[in-house]
């Protein structure tokens, strides 16, 4: 995890990388075009967003009830539900499954919760063969990197970058187009699905009333990951619960449209425990529900709405900060505006308080959110809480104490411009930045000018 100084240093490096900016701007432009087309399917987009926002509000306010309902439904169908309070307990639950099944090979679909608990590295350190089967995750894994974006993990790489990487890893042609590169990866992974002992997936939604999970994807790899293995492990955050199957009618199109600009994604699977009389063998269906700091955010009455996020990534694509500094700079799994809201509470305010200040507060993230999360105001609330909890430096305390003294005293406000400019530079120059010209206060205050003009 990065400290504030690391964050600033990484930001400094990336914003002047013209090659990076060219690739990101191109990918974001393509997304915006696709999104504008996808949104045309809605006769009343605002109504759909209002309905989704209300549904997610109801879920968050009654999260304990829906989680218990989901657990009961899974058990009733013959599956298992395990609860993990943090990364260590999640890894421990997975380790116990590995020990019991004597698994050697694992196929894994895209899951940000997997990144959150360090799943791939954990499994490989145990000597297991782990294969990332999502194309973007496969590319990132081969490059030895972490996902750049929660929907498009290889967003920062061009076709040429990917071709060069896959040429060294699996012998792809340097001149291969996107379709040929995808086929090369597909051929590389195909037999892994049939030989794997365990399939691990995430879940876009957990359906409380029937104990099923919903997975939405465009490649079909997640479906393959759980179709041929005897054990299917689902790892998901506790906030992924929805009350009923009918809720997918609203949420799946919103997720697809705001995620990639599609009307609906290519593959939408609803899966749960297999029936005991299934001819293909019943197998195991195990859901690990992960807290890992989410209840800390749930306890914040003003900011708990952030748990309503459906992980579409739209706020990233419209955020000027994310587009300039990139996903890796944040040093966290969840980046962009939503990550800046949630990470201080899930991972620790002391270490990640700076993320709440890494925003222009332009409000674009709030405007684009399909479930109407009040993101930019949540960032302001985070800042308030950070100050009230004493997580500000002595320098900041002195600065605002001095500012208050000046603002409450007319004599101080009427001090000469030289004194005031000196004070401003002492307290604000570092925060203002080296590349912006520091503003100069007027020689006379408005109060002084008014008195001179009116002769008082």
C-alpha positions as CSV (number, residue, x, y, z in Angstrom):
1,X,0.0,0.0,0.0
2,X,1.2,3.5,-0.9
3,X,1.6,6.3,1.6
4,X,0.5,9.8,0.7
5,X,4.0,10.6,-0.4
6,X,4.1,7.6,-2.7
7,X,0.8,8.6,-4.2
8,X,2.0,12.1,-5.0
9,X,5.3,10.8,-6.4
10,X,3.5,8.3,-8.6
11,X,1.0,10.9,-9.8
12,X,3.9,13.3,-10.6
13,X,5.4,10.6,-12.8
14,X,2.3,9.5,-14.7
15,X,0.7,12.8,-15.6
16,X,3.7,13.7,-17.8
17,X,3.7,10.4,-19.6
18,X,2.3,11.4,-23.0
19,X,2.2,7.8,-24.3
20,X,0.0,6.8,-21.3
21,X,-2.3,9.8,-21.8
22,X,-2.7,9.0,-25.4
23,X,-3.8,5.4,-24.7
24,X,-6.1,6.3,-21.9
25,X,-7.8,9.1,-23.8
26,X,-8.4,6.9,-26.7
27,X,-9.9,4.1,-24.6
28,X,-12.1,6.6,-22.6
29,X,-13.3,8.2,-25.8
30,X,-14.3,4.8,-27.2
31,X,-16.2,4.1,-23.9
32,X,-18.0,7.4,-24.1
33,X,-19.2,6.7,-27.6
34,X,-20.4,3.3,-26.7
35,X,-22.1,4.6,-23.6
36,X,-24.0,7.2,-25.5
37,X,-25.3,4.5,-27.8
38,X,-26.1,2.1,-25.1
39,X,-28.2,4.7,-23.1
40,X,-30.5,5.1,-26.1
41,X,-32.3,1.9,-25.1
42,X,-33.9,3.7,-22.1
43,X,-37.2,5.4,-22.7
44,X,-36.8,7.0,-19.2
45,X,-33.2,6.6,-18.0
46,X,-33.8,8.8,-14.9
47,X,-36.6,6.6,-13.7
48,X,-34.4,3.5,-14.1
49,X,-31.7,5.1,-12.0
50,X,-34.2,6.2,-9.4
51,X,-35.6,2.7,-9.1
52,X,-32.0,1.2,-8.9
53,X,-31.0,3.8,-6.2
54,X,-34.1,3.1,-4.1
55,X,-33.5,-0.7,-4.4
56,X,-29.9,-0.4,-3.3
57,X,-30.9,1.9,-0.5
58,X,-33.4,-0.7,0.8
59,X,-30.7,-3.4,0.6
60,X,-28.1,-1.5,2.5
61,X,-30.5,-0.5,5.2
62,X,-31.6,-4.1,5.6
63,X,-28.4,-5.8,4.8
64,X,-28.4,-8.2,7.8
65,X,-31.8,-9.6,6.8
66,X,-30.9,-10.2,3.2
67,X,-27.7,-11.9,4.1
68,X,-29.4,-14.3,6.5
69,X,-32.1,-15.0,3.8
70,X,-29.3,-15.7,1.2
71,X,-27.5,-18.1,3.6
72,X,-30.7,-20.0,4.3
73,X,-31.6,-20.2,0.6
74,X,-28.1,-21.6,-0.3
75,X,-28.2,-24.2,2.5
76,X,-31.7,-25.2,1.5
77,X,-30.5,-25.9,-2.0
78,X,-27.6,-28.0,-0.8
79,X,-24.8,-25.4,-0.9
80,X,-22.5,-23.9,1.8
81,X,-22.0,-20.4,3.0
82,X,-18.8,-19.3,4.8
83,X,-18.3,-16.0,6.5
84,X,-14.9,-14.1,6.4
85,X,-14.4,-11.1,8.5
86,X,-11.1,-10.1,6.9
87,X,-8.4,-11.2,4.4
88,X,-6.8,-13.7,6.8
89,X,-10.1,-15.5,7.5
90,X,-11.0,-15.6,3.8
91,X,-7.7,-17.2,2.9
92,X,-8.0,-19.6,5.8
93,X,-11.4,-20.8,4.6
94,X,-10.1,-21.3,1.1
95,X,-7.1,-23.2,2.5
96,X,-9.4,-25.6,4.4
97,X,-11.2,-26.3,1.1
98,X,-7.9,-26.9,-0.7
99,X,-6.8,-29.3,2.1
100,X,-10.0,-31.2,2.0
101,X,-10.3,-31.5,-1.8
102,X,-6.5,-32.1,-2.3
103,X,-6.8,-29.6,-5.3
104,X,-3.8,-28.9,-7.5
105,X,-5.2,-26.8,-10.4
106,X,-7.5,-23.9,-10.2
107,X,-9.2,-21.8,-12.9
108,X,-10.3,-18.3,-11.8
109,X,-12.5,-15.8,-13.5
110,X,-12.4,-12.1,-13.0
111,X,-13.1,-11.0,-9.4
112,X,-12.1,-7.8,-7.7
113,X,-12.7,-9.4,-4.3
114,X,-10.0,-11.9,-5.4
115,X,-7.6,-9.0,-5.8
116,X,-8.8,-7.6,-2.5
117,X,-7.7,-10.8,-0.6
118,X,-4.6,-11.4,-2.7
119,X,-6.1,-14.7,-3.9
120,X,-3.8,-15.5,-6.8
121,X,-0.5,-14.9,-5.0
122,X,-1.9,-16.8,-2.0
123,X,-2.7,-19.8,-4.0
124,X,0.6,-19.8,-6.0
125,X,2.6,-19.5,-2.8
126,X,0.9,-22.8,-1.7
127,X,2.3,-24.5,-4.8
128,X,-1.0,-24.6,-6.8
129,X,-1.4,-24.0,-10.5
130,X,-3.7,-20.9,-10.9
131,X,-4.9,-19.7,-14.3
132,X,-6.5,-16.3,-14.8
133,X,-9.2,-17.0,-17.5
134,X,-10.5,-13.5,-18.1
135,X,-8.6,-12.0,-21.1
136,X,-7.9,-8.7,-19.4
137,X,-6.9,-10.4,-16.1
138,X,-4.8,-12.9,-18.1
139,X,-2.9,-10.1,-19.8
140,X,-2.3,-8.3,-16.4
141,X,-1.2,-11.5,-14.8
142,X,1.3,-12.2,-17.5
143,X,2.6,-8.7,-17.2
144,X,3.0,-9.1,-13.4
145,X,0.7,-6.2,-12.7
146,X,-2.5,-5.4,-10.8
147,X,-5.8,-4.4,-12.6
148,X,-5.7,-0.8,-13.8
149,X,-9.5,-0.5,-13.9
150,X,-12.3,-2.5,-12.1
151,X,-14.0,-3.4,-15.4
152,X,-11.2,-3.2,-18.0
153,X,-8.1,-4.3,-16.1
154,X,-5.7,-3.8,-19.1
155,X,-7.2,-0.4,-20.1
156,X,-3.7,1.2,-20.0
157,X,-2.3,-1.1,-22.6
158,X,-2.5,-0.7,-26.4
159,X,-2.9,-3.6,-28.9
160,X,0.8,-3.3,-29.6
161,X,1.7,-3.5,-25.9
162,X,-0.4,-6.7,-25.6
163,X,0.9,-8.2,-28.8
164,X,4.5,-7.7,-27.6
165,X,3.7,-9.2,-24.2
166,X,1.9,-12.3,-25.6
167,X,4.6,-12.8,-28.1
168,X,7.1,-13.4,-25.3
169,X,4.7,-15.4,-23.2
170,X,2.8,-17.6,-25.7
171,X,4.3,-16.9,-29.1
172,X,1.6,-14.6,-30.5
173,X,2.4,-12.8,-33.7
174,X,3.6,-9.2,-33.2
175,X,1.2,-8.2,-36.1
176,X,-1.8,-10.0,-34.6
177,X,-5.1,-8.1,-34.4
178,X,-7.3,-8.1,-31.3
179,X,-9.3,-11.1,-32.6
180,X,-6.2,-13.2,-33.2
181,X,-4.8,-12.3,-29.8
182,X,-8.0,-13.4,-28.1
183,X,-7.9,-16.7,-30.0
184,X,-4.3,-17.3,-29.0
185,X,-5.2,-16.8,-25.3
186,X,-8.3,-19.0,-25.8
187,X,-6.3,-21.8,-27.2
188,X,-3.8,-21.5,-24.4
189,X,-6.4,-21.8,-21.7
190,X,-9.0,-24.2,-23.2
191,X,-7.7,-27.4,-21.8
192,X,-7.2,-25.9,-18.4
193,X,-10.9,-25.7,-17.8
194,X,-11.3,-29.5,-18.3
195,X,-8.4,-30.4,-16.0
196,X,-9.0,-28.0,-13.1
197,X,-10.0,-29.3,-9.7
198,X,-11.6,-26.0,-8.5
199,X,-13.3,-23.1,-10.2
200,X,-13.3,-19.8,-8.4
201,X,-15.5,-16.9,-9.5
202,X,-16.8,-13.7,-8.1
203,X,-20.5,-12.7,-8.3
204,X,-22.1,-9.5,-9.6
205,X,-25.1,-10.2,-7.5
206,X,-26.2,-12.6,-4.8
207,X,-29.9,-13.4,-5.0
208,X,-31.3,-13.7,-1.5
209,X,-34.7,-15.4,-2.1
210,X,-33.3,-18.4,-4.1
211,X,-29.7,-18.8,-3.1
212,X,-28.3,-18.3,-6.6
213,X,-25.6,-16.0,-7.9
214,X,-25.6,-13.8,-11.0
215,X,-22.4,-13.5,-13.1
216,X,-22.2,-11.2,-16.1
217,X,-19.4,-11.4,-18.6
218,X,-18.5,-11.1,-22.3
219,X,-16.2,-14.1,-22.8
220,X,-17.9,-17.1,-21.3
221,X,-14.8,-18.0,-19.3
222,X,-16.6,-17.7,-15.9
223,X,-19.2,-20.1,-17.1
224,X,-16.5,-22.6,-18.2
225,X,-14.7,-22.1,-14.8
226,X,-17.6,-23.5,-12.8
227,X,-19.1,-25.9,-15.4
228,X,-16.4,-28.6,-15.4
229,X,-15.0,-28.4,-11.9
230,X,-16.3,-30.5,-9.0
231,X,-16.0,-27.6,-6.6
232,X,-17.2,-24.1,-7.4
233,X,-16.1,-21.4,-4.9
234,X,-17.8,-18.0,-5.0
235,X,-16.1,-15.1,-3.3
236,X,-18.2,-12.0,-2.9
237,X,-18.5,-8.9,-0.7
238,X,-21.5,-8.8,1.6
239,X,-22.9,-5.8,-0.3
240,X,-23.6,-7.8,-3.4
241,X,-26.9,-9.0,-2.1
242,X,-30.2,-8.3,-4.0
243,X,-33.6,-9.4,-2.7
244,X,-35.1,-11.3,-5.7
245,X,-34.4,-12.7,-9.1
246,X,-36.7,-10.1,-10.6
247,X,-34.3,-7.3,-9.5
248,X,-31.9,-8.4,-12.2
249,X,-34.3,-7.1,-14.8
250,X,-33.4,-3.6,-13.7
251,X,-29.7,-4.1,-12.6
252,X,-28.2,-6.2,-15.4
253,X,-29.0,-3.7,-18.2
254,X,-27.7,-0.8,-16.1
255,X,-24.5,-2.7,-15.3
256,X,-23.9,-3.6,-19.0
257,X,-24.7,-0.1,-20.3
258,X,-22.7,1.9,-17.8
259,X,-19.9,-0.7,-17.7
260,X,-19.2,-1.1,-21.4
261,X,-22.0,0.7,-23.3
262,X,-23.8,-2.6,-24.2
263,X,-27.5,-3.1,-24.0
264,X,-26.7,-6.4,-22.2
265,X,-23.6,-8.4,-21.8
266,X,-22.9,-11.5,-23.9
267,X,-23.2,-14.0,-21.1
268,X,-25.4,-13.7,-18.0
269,X,-25.3,-16.8,-15.8
270,X,-27.5,-17.5,-12.8
271,X,-26.0,-20.5,-10.9
272,X,-26.3,-22.1,-7.6
273,X,-25.9,-25.5,-5.9
274,X,-26.4,-28.4,-8.4
275,X,-29.2,-30.8,-7.7
276,X,-28.1,-34.1,-6.0
277,X,-29.7,-36.1,-8.9
278,X,-27.8,-34.1,-11.6
279,X,-26.4,-36.5,-14.1
280,X,-23.2,-34.5,-14.3
281,X,-22.4,-35.1,-10.6
282,X,-23.7,-32.7,-8.0
283,X,-20.3,-31.2,-7.0
284,X,-19.8,-28.5,-4.3
285,X,-21.1,-25.0,-4.3
286,X,-19.5,-22.8,-1.7
287,X,-20.0,-19.1,-1.2
288,X,-17.6,-17.1,0.9
289,X,-19.1,-13.8,2.1
290,X,-16.4,-11.3,2.8
291,X,-16.7,-8.3,5.1
292,X,-13.1,-6.9,5.2
293,X,-14.0,-3.5,6.4
294,X,-17.4,-3.1,4.7
295,X,-19.2,-3.0,8.1
296,X,-16.9,-0.1,9.0
297,X,-18.4,1.8,6.1
298,X,-21.9,0.5,6.9
299,X,-21.6,2.1,10.3
300,X,-21.2,5.5,8.7
301,X,-24.7,6.7,8.3
302,X,-23.8,9.5,5.9
303,X,-21.5,7.5,3.6
304,X,-22.9,3.9,3.7
305,X,-24.7,4.6,0.5
306,X,-21.3,3.9,-1.2
307,X,-21.9,0.2,-0.6
308,X,-24.7,0.4,-3.3
309,X,-22.0,0.5,-6.0
310,X,-22.6,-2.1,-8.7
311,X,-18.9,-1.9,-9.9
312,X,-19.7,-0.6,-13.4
313,X,-16.6,1.7,-13.4
314,X,-18.4,4.6,-15.0
315,X,-17.2,7.0,-12.4
316,X,-13.6,6.2,-13.2
317,X,-14.1,6.9,-16.9
318,X,-15.5,10.4,-16.2
319,X,-13.2,11.4,-13.4
320,X,-10.5,13.9,-14.5
321,X,-8.2,12.7,-11.6
322,X,-8.4,9.1,-12.6
323,X,-7.9,9.9,-16.3
324,X,-4.8,11.9,-15.4
325,X,-3.1,9.7,-12.7
326,X,-4.4,6.2,-13.7
327,X,-5.5,3.3,-11.6
328,X,-2.2,2.0,-10.4
329,X,-1.3,5.3,-8.8
330,X,-4.0,4.9,-6.1
331,X,-2.2,1.9,-4.6
332,X,-5.5,0.3,-3.8
333,X,-7.8,-2.4,-5.3
334,X,-10.8,0.0,-5.7
335,X,-9.7,3.2,-7.4
336,X,-11.4,6.2,-8.9
337,X,-14.1,8.2,-7.0
338,X,-15.8,5.2,-5.5
339,X,-12.5,3.8,-4.2
340,X,-11.6,7.2,-2.7
341,X,-14.8,7.2,-0.8
342,X,-14.7,3.6,0.5
343,X,-11.0,2.8,1.0
344,X,-10.4,5.0,4.0
345,X,-13.1,3.1,5.9
346,X,-12.4,-0.4,4.6
347,X,-8.5,-0.1,4.7
348,X,-7.8,2.6,7.3
349,X,-8.2,6.3,7.5
350,X,-4.6,6.9,8.7
351,X,-3.1,5.4,5.6
352,X,-5.6,6.4,3.0
353,X,-7.0,9.7,4.1
354,X,-5.3,11.4,1.2
355,X,-7.5,9.7,-1.3
356,X,-10.6,11.7,-0.1
357,X,-8.7,14.9,-1.0
358,X,-7.5,13.6,-4.5
359,X,-10.6,15.0,-6.2
360,X,-11.7,18.1,-8.1
361,X,-15.2,17.7,-6.6
362,X,-16.5,18.5,-10.1
363,X,-19.5,16.1,-9.5
364,X,-19.1,14.2,-12.8
365,X,-18.9,10.9,-10.9
366,X,-22.2,11.6,-9.1
367,X,-23.9,12.6,-12.4
368,X,-22.9,9.4,-14.2
369,X,-23.5,6.9,-11.4
370,X,-26.3,4.5,-12.5
371,X,-27.5,4.0,-8.9
372,X,-27.1,7.7,-8.0
373,X,-24.4,7.5,-5.3
374,X,-23.6,11.0,-4.1
375,X,-19.9,10.4,-4.6
376,X,-18.4,13.9,-4.6
377,X,-20.4,14.9,-1.5
378,X,-19.3,11.6,0.2
379,X,-15.7,12.7,-0.4
380,X,-16.5,16.0,1.4
381,X,-18.0,14.0,4.2
382,X,-14.9,11.9,4.4
383,X,-12.8,15.0,4.7
384,X,-15.0,16.2,7.5
385,X,-14.7,12.9,9.4
386,X,-10.9,12.9,8.8
387,X,-10.6,16.3,10.4
388,X,-13.0,15.5,13.3
389,X,-11.1,12.3,14.1
390,X,-7.8,14.3,14.5
391,X,-6.2,12.8,11.4
392,X,-4.8,16.1,10.2
393,X,-1.2,17.3,10.7
394,X,0.0,19.9,13.2
395,X,0.8,22.2,10.3
396,X,-2.8,22.0,9.1
397,X,-4.1,22.7,12.6
398,X,-1.8,25.8,13.0
399,X,-2.8,26.9,9.5
400,X,-6.5,26.9,10.1
401,X,-6.1,28.3,13.6
402,X,-4.3,31.3,12.1
403,X,-6.8,31.6,9.3
404,X,-9.7,31.7,11.8
405,X,-7.9,34.4,13.9
406,X,-7.5,36.5,10.8
407,X,-11.0,36.1,9.5
408,X,-12.6,37.0,12.9
409,X,-10.6,40.2,13.3
410,X,-11.1,43.2,11.0
411,X,-7.7,44.7,12.0
412,X,-5.9,41.5,10.9
413,X,-7.9,41.5,7.6
414,X,-6.8,45.0,6.9
415,X,-3.1,44.2,7.3
416,X,-0.9,45.2,4.4
417,X,-0.8,43.0,1.4
418,X,2.9,42.1,2.1
419,X,2.1,40.6,5.4
420,X,-0.9,38.6,4.1
421,X,1.0,37.4,1.1
422,X,3.8,36.2,3.3
423,X,1.4,34.3,5.5
424,X,-0.4,32.7,2.6
425,X,2.9,31.5,1.1
426,X,4.0,30.1,4.4
427,X,0.9,28.0,5.0
428,X,-0.5,27.2,1.5
429,X,2.4,27.2,-1.0
430,X,3.1,23.4,-0.7
431,X,-0.6,22.6,-1.0
432,X,-0.9,25.0,-4.0
433,X,1.7,23.1,-5.9
434,X,5.0,24.1,-7.6
435,X,3.5,24.5,-11.2
436,X,0.9,27.0,-10.5
437,X,1.6,30.7,-9.9
438,X,0.7,31.6,-6.4
439,X,-2.1,34.2,-6.3
440,X,-1.3,37.6,-4.9
441,X,-3.7,39.4,-2.6
442,X,-4.7,42.9,-3.5
443,X,-2.8,45.8,-1.9
444,X,-5.9,46.9,-0.1
445,X,-8.9,45.0,1.3
446,X,-12.5,45.7,0.1
447,X,-13.2,47.2,3.5
448,X,-10.3,49.7,3.1
449,X,-11.4,50.6,-0.5
450,X,-15.0,51.1,0.6
451,X,-14.0,53.4,3.5
452,X,-11.7,55.5,1.2
453,X,-14.5,55.8,-1.3
454,X,-17.2,56.7,1.1
455,X,-14.9,58.9,3.2
456,X,-15.6,57.1,6.4
